[in-house]
């Protein structure tokens, strides 16, 4: 796996269209075999369960310290909440409500470090639009945002009031009380790409990040102080035992389930809040992310331009089951449509919805916590819980902005259980081959070719490619299929060329993808 560079300018880019005779499935099979051989052979210092943003950032941290590290994910990397964020790298503005200034300071510092160090995070102006009536008044909001700016040591742009702005014509009532502009961080590409980029530089040496790997069980052996994990390839026939000195459970929403599988008890647990965004067709005048105070609930909504779409949301709905948290319902969309009708000129129509984003906020609470049906008052902070008897660490909670803080904390705890790193890896290499770009129907900008993603980024399935290696499934209607399924044949050829061995398999696999799109996109919209 190699890090991807930013897309070239379309006018000057050189495109290498893939050969129709390229043996994609054979290459994929060979790469999977090499990864599995690499995972089953060595003794790891640490194995991380879960390839979301926390697990990926910890993987980067430990690899950089010289440890031999493995990472296992049951699905694709970033296939859970880490592909459904609002793309905002924020400094903890929410915590000002409870005067938790320490958290605001630490998250603001983490945000600014990401902006300074990462090519995929940049400073971005956000516009807080004062409500036409009621709500928090301009004086109160200005005071809060100036305090927020000061808590970030004034590193970002100073908040400024703007009474008139071009995008007010896109709002139902304009902006009679004006707005205030302040700066946060914003992902430059996507949250899935941001997560992947923590792992891709470290494929050299003894480290391995393995996706689509099922954890069937395992146990700790006190006599040699090693964990032995039973793992199997969900896409093939590979299976075996992975050995490691320490385990980190970074499976996000599934943390409690994995802990129960291994008999791990903790004083905390997760409760869940579902967040849904509608990605609408973006008006060309919409350039700045906007934040609104809502009348119907004590919360805020954002309207964020992202490529050819604009994300509107999110919802905040307490759910009991993980499975419910990754399913958009008609009720979710009806709520967002009502909010859009009250805030946006012309509202929003189902025909304007390009894609849906649905993720779970995993919130840390005491193990005996009994909820009240609301989650807005619960902390988004993370916790690292070590097991008292075995070298097992559980990561609870967390946000995109704090992933490096989590990684540093866990790494420091792990050092007490690990020997001095035995390896001195060279600096992460650059790509051995430049990114190959290609076109996709309905998109103006180029995307990485599927062959390149298979070869260098552990891309194993059509959905891996459409949803997480590129933004196709978010920027082309119906997750890349097109409004009326016009891209079906294009996707069928792509699938046959890169991910399946026979024409029959390609058709069956694509039809399963179509069925998933109908269930998670068409079905909830059909009720509006």
C-alpha positions as CSV (number, residue, x, y, z in Angstrom):
1,X,0.0,0.0,0.0
2,X,1.3,3.5,-0.9
3,X,0.0,7.0,-0.1
4,X,-2.0,8.7,-2.8
5,X,-1.0,12.1,-4.0
6,X,-3.5,14.9,-4.6
7,X,-5.4,14.7,-7.9
8,X,-3.7,16.4,-10.9
9,X,-5.2,19.3,-12.7
10,X,-7.6,17.9,-15.2
11,X,-6.2,19.9,-18.1
12,X,-2.6,18.8,-17.5
13,X,-3.1,15.3,-16.1
14,X,-1.8,12.3,-18.0
15,X,-4.2,9.4,-17.8
16,X,-3.3,5.8,-18.2
17,X,-6.4,3.9,-19.0
18,X,-6.3,0.3,-17.8
19,X,-5.8,-2.5,-20.3
20,X,-8.8,-4.7,-20.6
21,X,-6.5,-7.7,-20.5
22,X,-5.0,-6.6,-17.2
23,X,-5.1,-9.7,-14.9
24,X,-6.7,-7.7,-12.0
25,X,-8.2,-10.7,-10.1
26,X,-5.0,-12.7,-10.3
27,X,-3.0,-9.7,-9.0
28,X,-5.5,-9.3,-6.2
29,X,-5.2,-13.0,-5.3
30,X,-1.4,-12.8,-5.2
31,X,-1.4,-9.7,-3.0
32,X,-3.8,-11.2,-0.5
33,X,-1.6,-14.3,-0.3
34,X,1.5,-12.2,0.4
35,X,-0.3,-10.2,3.1
36,X,-1.6,-13.4,4.8
37,X,1.9,-15.0,4.7
38,X,3.3,-11.8,6.3
39,X,0.6,-11.8,9.0
40,X,0.9,-15.4,10.0
41,X,4.7,-15.7,10.1
42,X,6.1,-13.2,12.6
43,X,5.6,-12.5,16.3
44,X,4.0,-9.0,16.6
45,X,4.7,-6.6,19.4
46,X,1.2,-5.3,19.1
47,X,-1.9,-6.3,17.1
48,X,-4.6,-3.7,16.7
49,X,-8.2,-4.8,16.1
50,X,-10.0,-2.3,13.9
51,X,-8.9,-0.1,11.0
52,X,-11.0,3.0,11.8
53,X,-9.3,6.3,12.3
54,X,-8.2,5.5,15.9
55,X,-6.7,2.1,15.0
56,X,-5.0,3.5,11.8
57,X,-3.5,6.4,13.7
58,X,-2.2,4.1,16.4
59,X,-0.8,1.8,13.8
60,X,1.2,4.7,12.3
61,X,2.4,5.8,15.8
62,X,3.7,2.4,16.8
63,X,5.2,1.6,13.4
64,X,7.1,4.9,13.6
65,X,8.4,4.0,17.0
66,X,10.0,0.8,15.6
67,X,7.6,-1.8,16.9
68,X,6.4,-4.7,14.8
69,X,2.7,-4.1,14.4
70,X,-0.2,-5.9,12.9
71,X,-3.7,-4.5,12.2
72,X,-6.8,-6.7,11.5
73,X,-10.2,-5.4,10.3
74,X,-13.2,-7.6,9.8
75,X,-14.3,-5.4,6.9
76,X,-12.5,-2.8,4.8
77,X,-10.5,-0.1,6.5
78,X,-12.6,2.9,7.6
79,X,-15.8,0.9,6.7
80,X,-17.6,2.0,9.9
81,X,-18.0,5.5,11.4
82,X,-14.7,6.6,9.9
83,X,-16.4,6.8,6.5
84,X,-19.4,8.8,7.7
85,X,-18.1,11.9,9.5
86,X,-18.9,15.5,8.8
87,X,-15.3,15.9,7.5
88,X,-14.7,18.6,10.1
89,X,-11.5,18.7,12.2
90,X,-12.8,20.8,15.0
91,X,-11.3,22.1,18.2
92,X,-13.9,21.2,20.7
93,X,-16.4,24.1,20.4
94,X,-19.1,21.9,21.9
95,X,-17.2,21.7,25.3
96,X,-17.5,25.4,25.8
97,X,-21.2,24.8,26.8
98,X,-19.9,23.0,29.9
99,X,-16.9,25.2,30.3
100,X,-14.6,22.2,29.8
101,X,-11.8,24.5,28.8
102,X,-9.1,21.8,29.2
103,X,-10.7,19.7,26.5
104,X,-11.2,22.7,24.3
105,X,-7.5,23.6,24.6
106,X,-6.2,20.0,23.9
107,X,-8.5,19.5,20.9
108,X,-7.7,22.9,19.5
109,X,-4.0,22.0,19.8
110,X,-4.6,18.7,18.1
111,X,-6.6,20.4,15.3
112,X,-3.9,22.9,14.6
113,X,-1.2,20.2,14.6
114,X,-3.1,18.3,12.0
115,X,-3.5,21.4,9.8
116,X,0.3,22.0,10.1
117,X,1.4,18.5,9.5
118,X,-1.1,16.7,7.3
119,X,-1.4,17.3,3.6
120,X,-5.1,16.2,3.9
121,X,-6.2,18.7,6.5
122,X,-6.5,22.4,5.9
123,X,-7.8,25.5,7.6
124,X,-11.3,26.3,6.5
125,X,-13.6,29.2,7.2
126,X,-17.0,28.3,8.7
127,X,-20.0,30.6,8.8
128,X,-22.3,30.6,11.8
129,X,-25.6,32.1,10.6
130,X,-27.6,33.9,13.3
131,X,-31.2,32.6,13.5
132,X,-33.7,35.2,12.2
133,X,-35.3,35.3,15.6
134,X,-34.8,33.8,19.1
135,X,-31.9,31.5,19.8
136,X,-28.5,32.6,20.8
137,X,-28.1,36.3,20.1
138,X,-25.2,37.7,18.1
139,X,-23.4,39.1,21.2
140,X,-23.5,35.7,22.9
141,X,-22.2,33.8,19.8
142,X,-19.5,36.4,19.2
143,X,-18.3,36.1,22.8
144,X,-18.2,32.3,22.6
145,X,-16.3,32.2,19.3
146,X,-13.7,34.7,20.5
147,X,-13.2,32.7,23.6
148,X,-12.9,29.6,21.4
149,X,-10.3,31.4,19.2
150,X,-8.3,32.4,22.3
151,X,-8.4,28.8,23.7
152,X,-6.7,27.8,20.4
153,X,-3.9,30.3,21.3
154,X,-5.1,32.6,18.4
155,X,-3.5,30.3,15.8
156,X,-6.5,30.3,13.5
157,X,-8.1,33.4,11.9
158,X,-9.8,35.8,14.2
159,X,-13.7,35.5,14.1
160,X,-15.2,38.3,12.1
161,X,-18.8,39.5,11.7
162,X,-20.3,39.6,8.2
163,X,-23.7,41.1,7.8
164,X,-24.0,40.6,4.1
165,X,-22.6,37.6,2.2
166,X,-23.2,36.2,-1.3
167,X,-24.6,32.8,-0.1
168,X,-27.5,34.4,1.8
169,X,-29.5,34.1,-1.3
170,X,-29.4,30.3,-0.8
171,X,-31.2,30.7,2.5
172,X,-35.0,30.7,2.9
173,X,-35.0,33.9,5.1
174,X,-31.7,35.3,4.0
175,X,-29.6,36.3,7.0
176,X,-31.4,39.3,8.5
177,X,-29.1,39.2,11.6
178,X,-26.0,38.5,9.7
179,X,-23.3,35.9,10.4
180,X,-19.9,35.4,12.0
181,X,-17.1,33.6,10.3
182,X,-14.5,31.6,12.2
183,X,-11.9,28.9,11.2
184,X,-11.8,25.2,11.9
185,X,-10.0,22.4,10.1
186,X,-11.5,20.4,7.2
187,X,-10.4,17.2,5.5
188,X,-9.2,17.9,2.0
189,X,-10.4,14.7,0.4
190,X,-12.5,12.3,2.5
191,X,-12.5,10.7,6.0
192,X,-11.9,7.2,4.5
193,X,-8.9,8.4,2.6
194,X,-7.6,10.3,5.7
195,X,-7.8,7.0,7.7
196,X,-6.2,4.9,5.0
197,X,-3.2,7.4,4.7
198,X,-2.1,6.6,8.3
199,X,-1.4,3.0,7.3
200,X,-0.2,3.1,3.7
201,X,3.4,4.2,4.3
202,X,4.2,1.3,6.6
203,X,3.9,-1.7,4.3
204,X,7.7,-2.2,4.4
205,X,9.4,-4.4,7.0
206,X,7.5,-6.6,9.3
207,X,4.3,-4.5,9.6
208,X,1.0,-5.6,8.0
209,X,-2.5,-4.1,7.9
210,X,-5.0,-6.7,6.8
211,X,-8.6,-5.9,5.8
212,X,-11.5,-8.4,5.4
213,X,-9.9,-10.6,8.1
214,X,-12.4,-12.3,10.5
215,X,-11.4,-12.8,14.1
216,X,-12.8,-16.2,15.1
217,X,-11.3,-16.4,18.6
218,X,-8.1,-16.6,20.6
219,X,-6.7,-16.6,24.0
220,X,-3.8,-15.4,26.1
221,X,-1.1,-18.0,27.1
222,X,0.4,-17.0,30.4
223,X,3.4,-19.3,30.1
224,X,4.9,-17.4,27.2
225,X,2.9,-14.3,27.7
226,X,1.5,-14.2,24.2
227,X,-1.9,-13.8,22.6
228,X,-2.8,-16.3,19.9
229,X,-5.6,-15.2,17.6
230,X,-7.6,-17.4,15.2
231,X,-8.2,-15.4,12.0
232,X,-9.7,-16.2,8.6
233,X,-9.9,-14.4,5.3
234,X,-13.5,-13.4,4.6
235,X,-12.7,-13.2,0.8
236,X,-10.8,-16.4,0.4
237,X,-9.5,-19.6,2.0
238,X,-6.6,-18.2,4.0
239,X,-6.6,-18.8,7.8
240,X,-4.2,-19.4,10.6
241,X,-2.9,-18.1,13.9
242,X,-1.5,-14.6,14.6
243,X,0.8,-14.2,17.6
244,X,1.3,-11.0,19.5
245,X,2.5,-9.7,22.9
246,X,-0.2,-7.1,23.2
247,X,-3.7,-6.5,21.9
248,X,-5.5,-3.2,21.4
249,X,-9.3,-3.3,20.8
250,X,-10.0,-0.3,18.6
251,X,-13.1,-1.6,16.9
252,X,-15.2,1.5,17.6
253,X,-18.9,0.7,18.0
254,X,-18.0,-3.0,18.3
255,X,-15.6,-2.6,21.3
256,X,-18.0,-4.0,23.8
257,X,-18.8,-7.0,21.6
258,X,-15.2,-7.9,21.0
259,X,-14.4,-7.5,24.7
260,X,-17.2,-9.9,25.6
261,X,-15.9,-12.4,23.0
262,X,-12.6,-12.5,24.9
263,X,-14.0,-12.2,28.5
264,X,-12.7,-8.6,29.0
265,X,-14.6,-6.5,31.5
266,X,-14.3,-2.7,31.8
267,X,-15.9,-0.1,34.0
268,X,-17.3,1.8,31.0
269,X,-19.4,0.9,27.9
270,X,-20.6,2.6,24.8
271,X,-24.0,4.1,24.1
272,X,-24.8,5.1,20.5
273,X,-26.1,8.1,18.7
274,X,-26.8,7.9,15.0
275,X,-25.9,10.7,12.7
276,X,-27.3,11.0,9.2
277,X,-26.3,13.4,6.4
278,X,-28.0,14.0,3.1
279,X,-25.6,14.9,0.3
280,X,-27.5,17.3,-1.9
281,X,-26.5,18.7,-5.3
282,X,-24.3,21.7,-4.6
283,X,-25.2,25.1,-5.8
284,X,-22.2,26.7,-7.5
285,X,-22.6,29.7,-5.2
286,X,-22.2,27.6,-2.1
287,X,-18.5,27.8,-1.2
288,X,-18.4,28.2,2.6
289,X,-19.6,25.6,5.2
290,X,-22.5,27.0,7.1
291,X,-23.8,26.3,10.6
292,X,-27.4,26.8,11.7
293,X,-29.1,26.9,15.1
294,X,-32.3,24.8,14.7
295,X,-35.7,25.7,16.1
296,X,-36.9,22.2,16.5
297,X,-34.1,20.8,18.7
298,X,-31.4,22.1,20.9
299,X,-28.7,21.5,18.4
300,X,-27.0,22.7,15.3
301,X,-27.0,21.6,11.6
302,X,-24.2,22.1,9.1
303,X,-24.4,22.5,5.3
304,X,-20.9,21.8,4.0
305,X,-19.8,21.9,0.4
306,X,-17.8,18.9,-0.6
307,X,-16.9,18.5,-4.3
308,X,-20.1,18.4,-6.4
309,X,-22.3,17.8,-3.3
310,X,-23.1,19.6,-0.1
311,X,-23.6,17.6,3.1
312,X,-26.7,18.7,5.1
313,X,-27.1,17.3,8.7
314,X,-26.4,15.5,10.9
315,X,-29.3,14.0,12.9
316,X,-28.8,13.0,16.5
317,X,-30.8,9.9,17.3
318,X,-30.1,7.5,20.2
319,X,-30.1,3.9,19.1
320,X,-29.8,0.7,21.1
321,X,-28.4,-1.6,18.4
322,X,-25.3,-1.1,16.3
323,X,-27.1,-2.4,13.3
324,X,-29.7,0.3,13.6
325,X,-27.0,2.9,13.7
326,X,-25.8,2.2,10.2
327,X,-29.3,2.2,8.6
328,X,-30.9,5.4,7.2
329,X,-34.7,5.4,7.8
330,X,-37.5,7.4,6.2
331,X,-37.9,9.2,9.6
332,X,-34.2,10.4,9.5
333,X,-34.8,11.8,6.0
334,X,-38.1,13.4,6.9
335,X,-36.4,15.2,9.8
336,X,-33.7,16.5,7.6
337,X,-36.2,17.5,4.8
338,X,-38.2,19.5,7.4
339,X,-35.0,21.3,8.5
340,X,-34.0,22.0,4.9
341,X,-37.5,23.4,4.2
342,X,-37.1,25.8,7.1
343,X,-33.5,26.9,6.4
344,X,-32.8,26.6,2.6
345,X,-34.3,28.5,-0.2
346,X,-36.5,26.0,-2.0
347,X,-35.9,23.4,0.7
348,X,-34.7,20.0,-0.5
349,X,-36.4,17.5,-2.8
350,X,-35.7,13.7,-3.0
351,X,-34.5,14.2,-6.6
352,X,-31.7,16.4,-5.3
353,X,-30.3,13.8,-2.9
354,X,-27.1,12.3,-4.4
355,X,-26.0,10.1,-1.5
356,X,-26.5,9.4,2.2
357,X,-24.0,9.2,5.0
358,X,-24.8,7.3,8.2
359,X,-22.5,6.7,11.1
360,X,-22.5,6.0,14.8
361,X,-21.2,8.2,17.6
362,X,-19.8,5.9,20.2
363,X,-20.1,7.7,23.5
364,X,-18.4,6.6,26.7
365,X,-20.5,6.2,29.8
366,X,-20.2,4.2,33.1
367,X,-21.1,0.6,32.9
368,X,-24.2,1.1,35.0
369,X,-25.4,4.1,33.0
370,X,-29.1,4.2,32.1
371,X,-29.9,6.6,29.3
372,X,-32.7,9.3,29.1
373,X,-33.1,9.1,25.3
374,X,-30.8,12.1,24.6
375,X,-27.2,12.1,23.7
376,X,-26.3,15.8,23.1
377,X,-25.1,16.2,26.7
378,X,-22.8,13.2,26.6
379,X,-19.0,13.6,26.2
380,X,-17.3,12.8,22.9
381,X,-14.0,12.2,24.6
382,X,-12.0,9.0,24.4
383,X,-10.7,6.6,27.1
384,X,-8.1,3.9,27.0
385,X,-8.9,1.1,29.5
386,X,-6.2,-1.5,30.2
387,X,-7.1,-4.9,31.4
388,X,-5.6,-5.5,34.9
389,X,-4.6,-9.1,34.2
390,X,-3.7,-9.4,30.5
391,X,-1.9,-7.1,28.0
392,X,-5.2,-5.9,26.4
393,X,-6.2,-2.3,25.9
394,X,-9.7,-1.1,24.9
395,X,-10.2,2.3,23.2
396,X,-13.6,3.8,23.9
397,X,-15.1,6.9,22.3
398,X,-13.0,9.4,20.4
399,X,-13.3,11.8,17.5
400,X,-11.5,12.4,14.2
401,X,-9.7,15.4,15.7
402,X,-8.4,13.5,18.7
403,X,-7.0,10.5,16.9
404,X,-3.4,11.5,17.5
405,X,-4.0,12.2,21.2
406,X,-5.5,8.7,21.5
407,X,-2.6,7.1,19.7
408,X,0.0,8.9,22.0
409,X,-1.8,7.9,25.1
410,X,-2.1,4.2,24.1
411,X,1.5,4.1,22.9
412,X,2.7,5.4,26.2
413,X,0.7,2.8,28.1
414,X,1.9,0.0,25.8
415,X,5.6,0.9,26.4
416,X,5.3,-0.5,29.9
417,X,4.5,-3.9,28.5
418,X,6.8,-4.0,25.5
419,X,10.6,-4.5,25.2
420,X,12.7,-1.8,23.5
421,X,11.8,-1.8,19.8
422,X,13.9,-4.3,18.0
423,X,13.6,-2.7,14.6
424,X,14.7,0.5,13.1
425,X,12.5,1.0,10.1
426,X,13.7,3.4,7.4
427,X,11.5,6.5,6.8
428,X,8.3,5.6,5.0
429,X,9.0,5.3,1.3
430,X,7.2,7.3,-1.3
431,X,5.2,5.6,-4.0
432,X,7.2,3.2,-6.2
433,X,4.8,4.1,-9.0
434,X,2.9,7.3,-9.5
435,X,-0.8,7.2,-9.1
436,X,-2.7,6.3,-12.3
437,X,-5.8,8.3,-12.9
438,X,-8.9,7.6,-14.8
439,X,-12.3,9.0,-15.5
440,X,-15.6,7.9,-14.1
441,X,-19.0,8.8,-15.8
442,X,-20.6,11.8,-14.2
443,X,-17.5,13.2,-12.5
444,X,-15.5,16.1,-13.8
445,X,-12.3,15.4,-11.8
446,X,-10.2,12.3,-12.2
447,X,-10.1,9.4,-9.8
448,X,-7.4,6.8,-9.0
449,X,-7.7,3.8,-11.3
450,X,-9.0,0.6,-9.7
451,X,-5.9,-1.3,-10.8
452,X,-3.7,1.1,-8.9
453,X,-5.8,0.9,-5.8
454,X,-5.7,-2.9,-5.9
455,X,-1.9,-2.9,-6.3
456,X,-1.0,-0.3,-3.7
457,X,-4.0,0.3,-1.4
458,X,-5.3,-3.2,-0.4
459,X,-8.5,-2.5,-2.4
460,X,-10.3,-5.9,-2.6
461,X,-13.9,-5.3,-3.7
462,X,-16.0,-3.0,-5.9
463,X,-17.5,-1.3,-2.9
464,X,-14.0,-0.7,-1.4
465,X,-13.1,1.2,-4.5
466,X,-16.4,3.1,-5.0
467,X,-16.9,4.1,-1.4
468,X,-13.4,4.4,0.3
469,X,-10.6,4.5,-2.2
470,X,-12.5,7.2,-4.2
471,X,-15.6,9.4,-3.6
472,X,-17.5,7.9,-6.5
473,X,-20.2,6.4,-4.3
474,X,-20.8,9.8,-2.6
475,X,-20.6,12.0,-5.6
476,X,-22.4,10.0,-8.3
477,X,-26.1,9.2,-7.6
478,X,-27.1,5.9,-6.2
479,X,-23.6,5.1,-5.0
480,X,-22.1,5.2,-8.5
481,X,-24.9,3.4,-10.4
482,X,-26.4,6.7,-11.7
483,X,-30.0,7.9,-11.3
484,X,-31.4,5.4,-13.7
485,X,-28.7,2.7,-13.4
486,X,-26.9,4.1,-16.5
487,X,-23.5,3.1,-15.1
488,X,-24.4,-0.6,-14.6
489,X,-22.4,-1.8,-17.6
490,X,-19.4,0.4,-16.8
491,X,-19.3,-1.0,-13.3
492,X,-19.8,-4.6,-14.5
493,X,-16.7,-4.3,-16.7
494,X,-14.7,-2.7,-13.9
495,X,-15.8,-5.5,-11.5
496,X,-14.9,-8.2,-14.0
497,X,-11.5,-6.6,-14.8
498,X,-10.4,-6.0,-11.2
499,X,-12.3,-8.0,-8.6
500,X,-13.9,-11.2,-9.9
501,X,-12.5,-14.1,-11.9
502,X,-15.4,-14.9,-14.2
503,X,-18.2,-13.0,-16.0
504,X,-20.8,-14.9,-14.0
505,X,-19.1,-13.9,-10.7
506,X,-18.9,-10.3,-11.9
507,X,-22.7,-10.2,-12.6
508,X,-23.6,-11.9,-9.3
509,X,-21.4,-9.6,-7.3
510,X,-22.6,-6.4,-9.0
511,X,-26.3,-7.5,-8.5
512,X,-25.6,-7.9,-4.8
513,X,-24.2,-4.4,-4.8
514,X,-27.3,-3.1,-6.6
515,X,-29.5,-4.8,-4.0
516,X,-27.6,-3.1,-1.2
517,X,-28.0,0.3,-2.8
518,X,-31.7,-0.3,-3.2
519,X,-32.0,-1.2,0.5
520,X,-29.9,1.6,1.9
521,X,-30.6,4.5,-0.6
522,X,-33.7,3.9,-2.7
523,X,-35.9,2.4,0.0
524,X,-35.7,5.3,2.6
525,X,-36.1,7.9,-0.2
526,X,-39.1,6.1,-1.7
527,X,-41.2,7.0,1.4
528,X,-40.7,10.8,1.0
